[in-house]
Amino acid sequence: MKIIKKKLFLKIFPATFFLYPPLALAQKLANPAPGAGSTLEDFVYLLLDIMQWIAIPLLALCIIRAGFILVSAGGNEDAVTKGKLWVFYTLVGAAIVLGARVIANIVFGTASVF
């Protein structure tokens, strides 16, 4: 079994060794995300835009859910605590989502100095 694998390797390896460099030189690598621009900064800002388009409606739904839990608690301390946690974690998520662009600006601003 080991001899068969070795023979197969010796037949395949030289072919791949001589085949890959011409293929790599013949192809031009295109941008995998054509709408994202040509720099890392453009790509990160595109991802942030997509994240915000998805996350902001979800944050609104979470606030509605938290309000429903608080209104339907009816004096139950466990439900009130659960509702307060929903509000807290939703506000933390909102701060992260809305602050992501500020963080990206800080990172890219610092990186451009060097």
Z-matrix of the N, CA and C atoms (Angstrom, degrees):
N
C 1 1.450
C 2 1.522 1 110.39
N 3 1.337 2 116.33 1 -42.57
C 4 1.449 3 120.82 2 -179.21
C 5 1.530 4 110.62 3 -66.22
N 6 1.327 5 117.14 4 -37.16
C 7 1.461 6 121.10 5 -179.18
C 8 1.528 7 110.27 6 -67.12
N 9 1.346 8 117.05 7 -39.13
C 10 1.461 9 121.13 8 179.57
C 11 1.526 10 109.91 9 -64.04
N 12 1.322 11 117.52 10 -43.83
C 13 1.455 12 120.67 11 178.90
C 14 1.522 13 111.03 12 -63.22
N 15 1.335 14 116.25 13 -38.97
C 16 1.461 15 119.96 14 -179.34
C 17 1.529 16 110.56 15 -66.75
N 18 1.340 17 116.83 16 -42.38
C 19 1.461 18 120.35 17 178.97
C 20 1.526 19 110.71 18 -65.06
N 21 1.320 20 116.37 19 -41.48
C 22 1.460 21 120.28 20 179.25
C 23 1.532 22 110.23 21 -63.69
N 24 1.315 23 116.52 22 -41.08
C 25 1.458 24 120.86 23 178.13
C 26 1.523 25 110.87 24 -63.14
N 27 1.347 26 116.81 25 -42.32
C 28 1.451 27 120.32 26 -179.22
C 29 1.523 28 112.21 27 -67.55
N 30 1.338 29 118.15 28 -24.95
C 31 1.462 30 121.09 29 177.06
C 32 1.531 31 111.49 30 -82.13
N 33 1.317 32 117.04 31 -37.49
C 34 1.459 33 120.75 32 -174.60
C 35 1.524 34 112.06 33 -83.79
N 36 1.304 35 118.67 34 -38.82
C 37 1.460 36 121.66 35 -173.88
C 38 1.532 37 113.36 36 -59.07
N 39 1.335 38 120.16 37 -48.96
C 40 1.473 39 117.97 38 179.87
C 41 1.526 40 112.98 39 -60.89
N 42 1.326 41 116.56 40 -36.19
C 43 1.466 42 119.30 41 179.79
C 44 1.525 43 110.51 42 -64.70
N 45 1.319 44 117.04 43 -43.86
C 46 1.464 45 119.47 44 -179.91
C 47 1.521 46 110.96 45 -71.26
N 48 1.306 47 117.02 46 -32.29
C 49 1.454 48 120.94 47 179.78
C 50 1.525 49 111.28 48 -62.86
N 51 1.326 50 117.07 49 -39.80
C 52 1.460 51 120.37 50 -178.68
C 53 1.521 52 113.26 51 -91.19
N 54 1.331 53 117.49 52 -15.28
C 55 1.452 54 120.46 53 -176.04
C 56 1.526 55 112.38 54 -88.27
N 57 1.323 56 118.39 55 -36.96
C 58 1.455 57 120.80 56 -173.47
C 59 1.531 58 115.09 57 -68.41
N 60 1.318 59 121.15 58 -43.60
C 61 1.475 60 118.35 59 -179.06
C 62 1.527 61 114.12 60 -59.34
N 63 1.342 62 120.26 61 -44.58
C 64 1.470 63 117.47 62 177.44
C 65 1.527 64 112.66 63 -63.73
N 66 1.308 65 116.53 64 -36.43
C 67 1.467 66 118.68 65 178.16
C 68 1.521 67 111.00 66 -65.81
N 69 1.300 68 116.35 67 -39.46
C 70 1.465 69 119.83 68 -179.60
C 71 1.527 70 110.83 69 -67.32
N 72 1.309 71 116.96 70 -36.91
C 73 1.460 72 119.50 71 179.32
C 74 1.524 73 111.79 72 -76.11
N 75 1.338 74 117.16 73 -28.82
C 76 1.465 75 120.61 74 -177.43
C 77 1.519 76 112.10 75 -75.30
N 78 1.314 77 116.92 76 -28.14
C 79 1.461 78 119.82 77 -176.98
C 80 1.520 79 110.25 78 -92.44
N 81 1.296 80 115.04 79 143.85
C 82 1.462 81 120.15 80 171.53
C 83 1.516 82 106.68 81 -105.54
N 84 1.302 83 116.05 82 125.65
C 85 1.450 84 120.58 83 -178.47
C 86 1.517 85 109.39 84 -78.19
N 87 1.319 86 114.88 85 124.73
C 88 1.460 87 120.22 86 179.48
C 89 1.520 88 109.43 87 -96.29
N 90 1.315 89 115.78 88 163.74
C 91 1.450 90 121.73 89 176.80
C 92 1.524 91 108.79 90 -66.33
N 93 1.333 92 119.05 91 124.51
C 94 1.465 93 120.58 92 -178.39
C 95 1.525 94 113.62 93 -68.43
N 96 1.306 95 117.54 94 -21.30
C 97 1.460 96 121.25 95 177.24
C 98 1.528 97 107.61 96 -124.35
N 99 1.340 98 117.76 97 86.87
C 100 1.458 99 119.58 98 -171.52
C 101 1.525 100 114.61 99 -61.12
N 102 1.303 101 118.91 100 -29.95
C 103 1.456 102 120.27 101 -179.37
C 104 1.514 103 113.44 102 -82.07
N 105 1.324 104 117.61 103 -2.41
C 106 1.452 105 121.20 104 -173.25
C 107 1.512 106 113.79 105 -90.63
N 108 1.301 107 118.27 106 1.25
C 109 1.451 108 119.41 107 -178.42
C 110 1.510 109 110.74 108 86.38
N 111 1.296 110 115.20 109 -173.26
C 112 1.458 111 118.90 110 -174.43
C 113 1.519 112 113.34 111 -109.50
N 114 1.309 113 118.55 112 -3.99
C 115 1.462 114 120.17 113 -178.48
C 116 1.522 115 110.52 114 -117.41
N 117 1.300 116 114.25 115 162.97
C 118 1.464 117 120.02 116 177.22
C 119 1.520 118 110.76 117 -63.52
N 120 1.308 119 116.44 118 -35.75
C 121 1.462 120 120.87 119 -179.66
C 122 1.534 121 110.99 120 -62.76
N 123 1.329 122 116.93 121 -44.16
C 124 1.462 123 120.57 122 177.64
C 125 1.520 124 111.22 123 -62.24
N 126 1.335 125 115.96 124 -40.67
C 127 1.460 126 120.45 125 -179.51
C 128 1.526 127 111.63 126 -65.40
N 129 1.329 128 116.32 127 -43.31
C 130 1.469 129 119.99 128 179.66
C 131 1.524 130 110.47 129 -64.12
N 132 1.329 131 117.27 130 -41.42
C 133 1.463 132 119.90 131 178.78
C 134 1.528 133 111.24 132 -66.24
N 135 1.327 134 118.01 133 -34.54
C 136 1.467 135 120.57 134 174.90
C 137 1.524 136 110.56 135 -63.85
N 138 1.336 137 116.54 136 -44.13
C 139 1.467 138 119.83 137 177.46
C 140 1.526 139 111.64 138 -62.64
N 141 1.315 140 117.09 139 -38.23
C 142 1.461 141 120.46 140 177.96
C 143 1.525 142 110.95 141 -65.32
N 144 1.323 143 116.87 142 -40.08
C 145 1.464 144 119.69 143 177.45
C 146 1.522 145 111.37 144 -61.97
N 147 1.336 146 115.84 145 -44.16
C 148 1.473 147 119.88 146 179.03
C 149 1.520 148 110.12 147 -63.33
N 150 1.332 149 116.33 148 -44.07
C 151 1.463 150 120.47 149 -179.98
C 152 1.529 151 110.97 150 -61.22
N 153 1.321 152 116.97 151 -40.80
C 154 1.460 153 119.58 152 -179.16
C 155 1.521 154 111.72 153 -71.11
N 156 1.331 155 118.28 154 -35.65
C 157 1.461 156 120.53 155 176.96
C 158 1.523 157 111.39 156 -62.73
N 159 1.331 158 116.92 157 -31.66
C 160 1.467 159 120.46 158 -179.93
C 161 1.523 160 110.82 159 -86.60
N 162 1.327 161 117.24 160 -42.58
C 163 1.464 162 121.19 161 -169.85
C 164 1.522 163 113.86 162 -76.60
N 165 1.317 164 118.59 163 -34.24
C 166 1.468 165 119.41 164 -176.15
C 167 1.529 166 112.21 165 -64.54
N 168 1.350 167 119.99 166 -44.39
C 169 1.474 168 117.88 167 174.08
C 170 1.533 169 112.83 168 -63.84
N 171 1.341 170 116.92 169 -34.76
C 172 1.459 171 119.00 170 176.95
C 173 1.524 172 111.70 171 -65.58
N 174 1.316 173 116.46 172 -36.86
C 175 1.466 174 119.66 173 176.70
C 176 1.523 175 111.16 174 -63.81
N 177 1.320 176 116.48 175 -39.14
C 178 1.468 177 119.56 176 177.33
C 179 1.527 178 110.50 177 -63.76
N 180 1.324 179 116.72 178 -41.36
C 181 1.464 180 119.85 179 177.68
C 182 1.529 181 111.93 180 -64.52
N 183 1.324 182 116.43 181 -36.70
C 184 1.467 183 119.57 182 178.49
C 185 1.528 184 111.39 183 -67.51
N 186 1.323 185 117.74 184 -38.17
C 187 1.469 186 120.55 185 176.24
C 188 1.527 187 109.84 186 -64.13
N 189 1.331 188 116.74 187 -41.09
C 190 1.470 189 119.94 188 177.52
C 191 1.518 190 110.15 189 -62.98
N 192 1.335 191 117.31 190 -42.58
C 193 1.471 192 121.21 191 178.50
C 194 1.535 193 110.43 192 -62.44
N 195 1.325 194 117.03 193 -43.03
C 196 1.463 195 120.34 194 179.60
C 197 1.519 196 110.95 195 -63.39
N 198 1.331 197 116.15 196 -42.13
C 199 1.466 198 119.33 197 177.44
C 200 1.517 199 111.86 198 -63.49
N 201 1.330 200 117.09 199 -39.06
C 202 1.462 201 120.01 200 177.82
C 203 1.522 202 111.28 201 -63.99
N 204 1.322 203 116.65 202 -41.39
C 205 1.470 204 120.17 203 178.76
C 206 1.522 205 110.04 204 -63.54
N 207 1.331 206 116.94 205 -43.21
C 208 1.463 207 119.94 206 -178.94
C 209 1.528 208 111.71 207 -67.52
N 210 1.336 209 117.66 208 -39.77
C 211 1.463 210 120.28 209 -178.90
C 212 1.522 211 111.09 210 -70.15
N 213 1.327 212 116.72 211 -38.07
C 214 1.470 213 119.74 212 -177.32
C 215 1.524 214 112.89 213 -87.54
N 216 1.338 215 118.17 214 6.06
C 217 1.458 216 120.72 215 -178.47
C 218 1.528 217 111.29 216 -64.91
N 219 1.300 218 117.55 217 -40.49
C 220 1.460 219 120.56 218 177.32
C 221 1.512 220 113.97 219 62.03
N 222 1.309 221 118.45 220 35.04
C 223 1.457 222 120.81 221 178.36
C 224 1.519 223 113.97 222 89.51
N 225 1.331 224 118.09 223 -4.17
C 226 1.460 225 121.78 224 178.66
C 227 1.532 226 108.46 225 -75.51
N 228 1.327 227 116.07 226 116.81
C 229 1.463 228 121.26 227 -175.42
C 230 1.529 229 111.97 228 -63.95
N 231 1.330 230 117.08 229 -35.91
C 232 1.468 231 119.74 230 179.31
C 233 1.529 232 110.89 231 -64.59
N 234 1.325 233 117.14 232 -41.52
C 235 1.462 234 121.00 233 179.36
C 236 1.525 235 111.01 234 -68.93
N 237 1.340 236 116.91 235 -37.70
C 238 1.468 237 119.66 236 177.40
C 239 1.524 238 110.01 237 -64.62
N 240 1.316 239 116.99 238 -42.75
C 241 1.463 240 121.35 239 177.76
C 242 1.524 241 110.49 240 -62.27
N 243 1.322 242 116.51 241 -42.57
C 244 1.467 243 120.73 242 178.39
C 245 1.526 244 110.52 243 -62.72
N 246 1.320 245 118.19 244 -42.12
C 247 1.454 246 122.00 245 178.09
C 248 1.516 247 112.36 246 -64.03
N 249 1.327 248 116.29 247 -40.83
C 250 1.463 249 120.03 248 178.37
C 251 1.531 250 110.88 249 -65.32
N 252 1.338 251 116.60 250 -38.22
C 253 1.458 252 119.64 251 176.83
C 254 1.530 253 111.30 252 -64.61
N 255 1.341 254 116.37 253 -39.63
C 256 1.467 255 120.32 254 176.42
C 257 1.526 256 110.35 255 -59.81
N 258 1.333 257 116.54 256 -44.40
C 259 1.467 258 120.34 257 179.62
C 260 1.531 259 109.87 258 -63.94
N 261 1.318 260 117.11 259 -46.33
C 262 1.462 261 121.39 260 -178.26
C 263 1.521 262 111.88 261 -60.53
N 264 1.337 263 116.50 262 -50.89
C 265 1.464 264 119.57 263 -177.74
C 266 1.530 265 112.04 264 -68.76
N 267 1.310 266 117.47 265 -30.03
C 268 1.463 267 119.92 266 174.98
C 269 1.521 268 110.59 267 -67.32
N 270 1.313 269 117.33 268 -40.75
C 271 1.469 270 120.24 269 177.73
C 272 1.530 271 111.79 270 -68.00
N 273 1.326 272 116.66 271 -35.31
C 274 1.471 273 119.90 272 175.38
C 275 1.526 274 109.45 273 -65.11
N 276 1.327 275 117.15 274 -43.96
C 277 1.461 276 120.95 275 177.23
C 278 1.517 277 111.99 276 -62.09
N 279 1.327 278 116.72 277 -39.91
C 280 1.465 279 120.63 278 178.15
C 281 1.526 280 110.78 279 -64.07
N 282 1.316 281 116.81 280 -39.97
C 283 1.465 282 120.02 281 178.43
C 284 1.529 283 110.59 282 -64.40
N 285 1.321 284 117.01 283 -39.09
C 286 1.466 285 120.30 284 179.26
C 287 1.523 286 110.58 285 -67.93
N 288 1.330 287 116.44 286 -46.67
C 289 1.465 288 120.42 287 -177.61
C 290 1.524 289 111.14 288 -65.08
N 291 1.313 290 116.76 289 -45.57
C 292 1.454 291 119.66 290 -177.79
C 293 1.533 292 112.62 291 -77.89
N 294 1.314 293 116.84 292 -23.73
C 295 1.459 294 120.26 293 178.61
C 296 1.518 295 113.78 294 -89.20
N 297 1.322 296 117.93 295 -5.12
C 298 1.458 297 120.60 296 -178.24
C 299 1.524 298 111.52 297 -63.91
N 300 1.309 299 117.10 298 -39.07
C 301 1.465 300 120.27 299 179.47
C 302 1.539 301 110.30 300 -66.92
N 303 1.320 302 117.26 301 -37.02
C 304 1.468 303 120.72 302 177.67
C 305 1.526 304 109.90 303 -65.24
N 306 1.322 305 115.90 304 -43.09
C 307 1.471 306 120.03 305 178.30
C 308 1.522 307 110.21 306 -63.00
N 309 1.343 308 117.00 307 -42.68
C 310 1.467 309 120.10 308 178.47
C 311 1.523 310 110.81 309 -63.01
N 312 1.325 311 117.37 310 -40.49
C 313 1.465 312 120.44 311 177.55
C 314 1.526 313 111.22 312 -61.52
N 315 1.313 314 117.05 313 -41.62
C 316 1.453 315 121.50 314 179.39
C 317 1.529 316 110.42 315 -64.35
N 318 1.346 317 116.50 316 -45.70
C 319 1.456 318 120.58 317 -179.00
C 320 1.526 319 111.30 318 -63.63
N 321 1.333 320 116.79 319 -48.06
C 322 1.466 321 118.99 320 -178.83
C 323 1.518 322 112.02 321 -70.97
N 324 1.324 323 117.64 322 -31.09
C 325 1.459 324 120.19 323 175.31
C 326 1.510 325 111.80 324 -66.71
N 327 1.334 326 116.49 325 -40.46
C 328 1.465 327 121.19 326 177.47
C 329 1.519 328 110.18 327 -68.00
N 330 1.341 329 116.68 328 -41.09
C 331 1.462 330 119.84 329 -178.57
C 332 1.524 331 111.72 330 -67.40
N 333 1.334 332 117.67 331 -31.59
C 334 1.462 333 119.54 332 -178.92
C 335 1.531 334 112.32 333 -72.44
N 336 1.314 335 116.95 334 -19.35
C 337 1.465 336 120.36 335 179.32
C 338 1.530 337 109.91 336 -70.77
N 339 1.328 338 116.30 337 -34.23
C 340 1.468 339 120.15 338 -177.22
C 341 1.449 340 111.24 339 -86.55
